[in-house]
Amino acid sequence: MSSALFAFLLVNALLRGLTVPLVQKLKHHDYQFEYDVPSGKWRWTTRLDVSGSSPEYFIRDIKSPFGLLRDSIPIPGVIVQAMSESISELRANFTPSILFGPPNYLVFEVDEGSGYTLPQAVTVTNDGVYGSILSAALTTSASYLRVNPTTVGNLAINESGEFTVEVTASNLLSTSSPYNETVIIQDPSAPNSPQVVPVQIHVRPKSTINIPSPLIVFSVVRPLDGVYAPVPTQDFTLQNTGPAGSVLEYEIRALTGLCSNWLVSWLPSSGVLPSGQTQSVVVTVQPTAYLLPGTYTEKLRVSGYSSNSFVDVEIRLVIS
């Protein structure tokens, strides 16, 4: 709008290339315009309202050459057109810009057939000019890629928001790994829209829990009096016999918990085991002084996301 002159201090400062203080979280910005017609000068304020999730524009405080606007003063059509163009000019001059990261890309490692992964966060910033508002819509290239929330809005200049991305591997196959997908960030008012966040998903085959000897027997002689002598430890071997690339994240727990007076520990009680690797689990027993002769049993359950879910190891204490 060549006939309209900016009278707002901020706009003048921008045109002169001066540094403008960054003020965020304002509810609105007012910009003053004026237009000359044969009868005199018309003035008005075009308000940019940024209190909502997307910017809105309003015309207010209209002053005619004859003073404040009254019902008896008609607005010339050229002035109505100039007011409309003032809104277009603000939209053109106060555009947001999408800047994402960190991170600039996402990598997920998932097990075949598992549920949702832990979410990873991505930052979005309005890298546009003062007065701009970024309202970004987020979509994904695949149904197994989920973003939350699906919009990050009302971001003033240099203001940042965040969204998270997670993957569900329920229908993903290790034979098709890796999967290369994207998260798309869009705002029609941003000249650099859309922006794309690359996402790579590595799918591991399921592990398999294997314990070659799932039985340990401790034989102890009860003393005539006093405490039991220390019982030598024993161990069992835990294996991940799943396909190459599989990873077993295991946990070991006592199944009944009724062994506190003789089963002391099993170490390590959790860990990570790549395919083809083994782990020795050391079991310690030590009967209390009042434990009578007999046979005592407990099961240690080795579990983890795998093709067979769990394997039990029987721990047997025989006191004679």
PyMOL commands that set and color helices and strands:
alter all, ss='L'
color gray80, all
select helices_A, chain A and resi 9-15+77-93+174-176
alter helices_A, ss='H'
color red, helices_A
select strands_A, chain A and resi 28-37+40-49+56-64+67-68+98-100+106-111+120-126+134-140+145-148+151-155+160-167+179-186+195-204+209-210+215-220+234-240+247-254+263-267+270-274+278-285+294-303+310-319
alter strands_A, ss='S'
color yellow, strands_A
deselect
rebuild
show_as cartoon
